[in-house]
Amino acid sequence: MGVLIKGWKDDSRDRLVWAVAGFAGYLDQWEDFEDAWRVLLDTYEIPYLHMTEFADPCGPYAKWHPTEEHYEEIAAFFADVTRVIGRCGIQGFGAITRVADLDRFNAERGLSLQPYPVAVYGSLISIYQRYPREPVELVFDHVEKIHSKLAAARDYADGDQHYAGDFDRMQMIPLNKSLTFRDIKPLQAADFLVWEYRKNQCSFASSHKFMMRKTKKTAPC
């Protein structure tokens, strides 16, 4: 099985979050996805999907600017994006950490949990619940100090007795530095999903449960 999860950070001061999201699937599902995604991009005559570039009137989506005049075309494109993903059978997973909430939690409990690793760990829980027995390879997109962040996420996983040993079959791998989302089509789908996670400010139930267990373990009697 191959799994791709993308980490994405929102730096807006009034909506400061860390989000991690992507898709998981079996090899044959990813093969179907690669073929269908290539057809999708060719059909709409765009080189790749990258959500942050949609706002650039001089970028690869210039033909859809001004966007208010091309609403139906854009809506049709995104409908096809979701259709391709759905037909291939790959499964979406993700988690989000609100940094301000986590800072407050750490201050109250005397902890130092980090937002990106917490979000990574939340996504591991989601994937394990769908694939509890299969070996899973997780490829993460570029993030500053990705190796130490993934190591922290592994520490959180190892320290949570509720899931003791459940993530031993999961391997977390940073994306090769020579590659980007332009080279890896599954990361383009992951970019779409993580954008929606961040935009809609989804609740982070998995990390909340983890922090509650952490509290029970560290709080004085």
C-alpha positions as CSV (number, residue, x, y, z in Angstrom):
1,M,0.0,0.0,0.0
2,G,1.2,3.5,-0.7
3,V,-0.1,6.6,1.2
4,L,0.6,10.2,0.6
5,I,-0.2,12.8,3.2
6,K,0.6,16.4,2.8
7,G,1.4,18.8,5.6
8,W,0.3,22.4,5.0
9,K,0.7,25.5,7.3
10,D,-1.6,28.5,7.4
11,D,0.3,31.6,8.6
12,S,-2.6,34.0,8.9
13,R,-2.5,35.6,12.3
14,D,-6.2,35.6,12.8
15,R,-6.6,32.0,11.7
16,L,-3.3,30.4,12.7
17,V,-3.5,26.7,12.2
18,W,-1.4,23.6,11.3
19,A,-3.2,21.2,9.0
20,V,-2.1,17.8,7.7
21,A,-4.2,16.0,5.1
22,G,-4.0,13.6,2.2
23,F,-5.2,10.5,0.7
24,A,-4.5,6.8,1.2
25,G,-5.0,3.9,-1.2
26,Y,-3.8,0.6,-2.6
27,L,-1.3,0.5,-5.5
28,D,-3.9,-0.2,-8.1
29,Q,-6.1,2.7,-6.9
30,W,-3.1,5.0,-7.2
31,E,-2.4,3.8,-10.7
32,D,-6.0,4.6,-11.6
33,F,-5.6,8.0,-10.0
34,E,-2.5,8.8,-11.9
35,D,-4.1,8.1,-15.2
36,A,-7.3,9.9,-14.4
37,W,-5.5,12.9,-13.0
38,R,-3.4,13.3,-16.1
39,V,-6.5,13.3,-18.2
40,L,-8.1,15.8,-15.9
41,L,-5.2,18.3,-16.2
42,D,-5.1,17.8,-20.0
43,T,-8.8,18.3,-20.4
44,Y,-8.6,21.7,-18.6
45,E,-5.3,22.6,-20.1
46,I,-3.5,23.3,-16.8
47,P,-0.1,22.0,-15.7
48,Y,-1.0,21.0,-12.1
49,L,-3.3,21.8,-9.2
50,H,-2.0,24.1,-6.5
51,M,-4.7,25.9,-4.5
52,T,-2.7,28.9,-3.4
53,E,-1.9,29.8,-7.0
54,F,-5.6,30.2,-7.9
55,A,-5.5,33.8,-6.6
56,D,-2.7,34.8,-9.0
57,P,-4.2,36.4,-12.1
58,C,-0.9,35.9,-13.9
59,G,-0.4,32.3,-12.9
60,P,-1.3,28.9,-14.4
61,Y,-5.1,29.7,-13.9
62,A,-5.0,33.1,-15.5
63,K,-7.7,32.0,-17.9
64,W,-10.2,31.8,-15.0
65,H,-9.6,35.4,-13.9
66,P,-11.4,37.4,-12.9
67,T,-12.9,34.5,-11.0
68,E,-16.3,36.0,-10.6
69,E,-16.7,35.9,-14.4
70,H,-15.7,32.2,-14.6
71,Y,-17.6,30.8,-11.7
72,E,-19.3,28.0,-13.7
73,E,-16.0,26.9,-15.3
74,I,-14.2,26.8,-12.0
75,A,-17.1,25.0,-10.4
76,A,-17.0,22.4,-13.2
77,F,-13.3,21.9,-12.7
78,F,-13.5,21.2,-9.0
79,A,-16.5,19.0,-9.5
80,D,-14.3,16.9,-11.8
81,V,-11.5,17.0,-9.2
82,T,-13.7,15.4,-6.6
83,R,-15.2,13.0,-9.1
84,V,-11.7,11.7,-10.1
85,I,-10.8,11.3,-6.5
86,G,-14.0,9.5,-5.6
87,R,-13.9,7.1,-8.6
88,C,-10.4,6.0,-7.9
89,G,-11.4,4.9,-4.4
90,I,-8.6,6.6,-2.5
91,Q,-9.5,7.6,1.0
92,G,-9.1,11.1,2.5
93,F,-7.5,11.6,5.9
94,G,-6.4,14.6,7.9
95,A,-6.3,16.6,11.1
96,I,-5.9,20.2,12.1
97,T,-4.5,21.9,15.2
98,R,-5.5,25.4,16.2
99,V,-2.2,26.8,17.5
100,A,-3.8,29.3,19.9
101,D,-5.8,26.5,21.5
102,L,-2.8,24.3,21.8
103,D,-0.7,27.0,23.3
104,R,-3.3,27.6,25.9
105,F,-3.5,23.8,26.6
106,N,0.2,23.5,27.0
107,A,0.3,26.5,29.4
108,E,-2.5,25.0,31.5
109,R,-0.9,21.6,31.6
110,G,2.7,22.3,31.7
111,L,3.3,20.5,28.4
112,S,5.1,21.4,25.2
113,L,3.2,19.6,22.4
114,Q,4.0,21.0,19.0
115,P,1.2,21.9,16.5
116,Y,2.4,20.2,13.4
117,P,3.4,16.9,15.1
118,V,0.1,16.8,16.9
119,A,-1.7,17.2,13.6
120,V,0.4,14.5,12.1
121,Y,-0.4,12.2,15.0
122,G,-4.1,12.9,14.5
123,S,-3.9,11.9,10.9
124,L,-2.1,8.6,12.0
125,I,-5.1,7.8,14.1
126,S,-7.5,8.4,11.2
127,I,-5.4,6.2,8.9
128,Y,-5.1,3.4,11.5
129,Q,-8.8,3.3,11.9
130,R,-9.2,2.6,8.2
131,Y,-6.1,0.4,7.7
132,P,-5.4,-1.3,11.1
133,R,-3.5,-4.3,9.7
134,E,-1.8,-3.3,6.5
135,P,1.7,-1.8,6.4
136,V,1.4,1.9,5.5
137,E,4.0,4.2,3.9
138,L,3.4,7.9,4.5
139,V,5.1,10.5,2.4
140,F,5.1,14.0,3.7
141,D,5.5,17.2,1.6
142,H,8.2,19.7,2.5
143,V,8.0,21.5,5.8
144,E,10.7,23.2,7.7
145,K,12.6,20.8,10.0
146,I,10.4,18.0,8.7
147,H,12.6,15.2,10.2
148,S,12.4,16.5,13.8
149,K,8.7,17.2,13.4
150,L,8.0,13.7,12.3
151,A,10.2,12.3,15.1
152,A,8.1,14.3,17.5
153,A,4.9,12.9,16.0
154,R,6.4,9.4,16.4
155,D,7.2,10.2,20.1
156,Y,3.5,11.2,20.6
157,A,2.4,8.0,19.0
158,D,4.7,5.8,21.1
159,G,3.8,7.7,24.3
160,D,0.0,7.2,23.9
161,Q,-0.8,3.9,25.6
162,H,-4.3,3.8,24.1
163,Y,-2.7,3.1,20.7
164,A,0.4,1.2,22.0
165,G,2.0,-0.6,19.1
166,D,-0.8,0.3,16.6
167,F,1.4,2.5,14.5
168,D,4.4,0.1,14.2
169,R,3.4,-0.7,10.6
170,M,3.4,2.9,9.6
171,Q,6.5,4.4,8.0
172,M,6.8,8.2,7.8
173,I,9.0,9.5,5.0
174,P,9.7,13.2,4.0
175,L,9.4,13.9,0.3
176,N,12.7,13.8,-1.6
177,K,14.1,17.3,-1.6
178,S,14.5,17.3,-5.4
179,L,10.7,16.7,-5.9
180,T,7.7,19.0,-5.4
181,F,4.0,18.8,-5.8
182,R,4.5,19.6,-9.5
183,D,6.2,16.2,-9.9
184,I,3.8,14.2,-7.6
185,K,0.2,14.1,-8.7
186,P,-1.1,12.6,-5.4
187,L,0.3,15.6,-3.6
188,Q,-1.8,17.9,-5.8
189,A,-4.9,16.0,-4.6
190,A,-3.6,16.3,-1.0
191,D,-3.1,20.0,-1.5
192,F,-6.7,20.3,-2.5
193,L,-7.9,18.4,0.6
194,V,-5.7,20.2,3.1
195,W,-6.8,23.5,1.7
196,E,-10.4,22.5,2.4
197,Y,-9.4,21.4,5.9
198,R,-7.8,24.7,6.7
199,K,-10.5,26.8,5.0
200,N,-13.4,25.1,6.9
201,Q,-11.5,24.9,10.2
202,C,-12.5,21.3,10.8
203,S,-12.6,20.2,14.4
204,F,-9.6,18.2,15.5
205,A,-11.3,15.4,17.5
206,S,-8.3,13.0,17.3
207,S,-5.7,15.3,18.8
208,H,-8.2,16.5,21.4
209,K,-8.6,12.9,22.6
210,F,-4.9,12.5,22.6
211,M,-4.4,15.6,24.7
212,M,-7.0,14.5,27.1
213,R,-5.3,11.2,27.6
214,K,-2.0,13.1,28.0
215,T,-3.6,15.3,30.6
216,K,-4.8,12.3,32.6
217,K,-1.3,10.8,32.5
218,T,0.6,14.0,33.6
219,A,-1.9,15.9,35.8
220,P,-1.4,15.5,39.6
221,C,-3.8,13.3,41.5
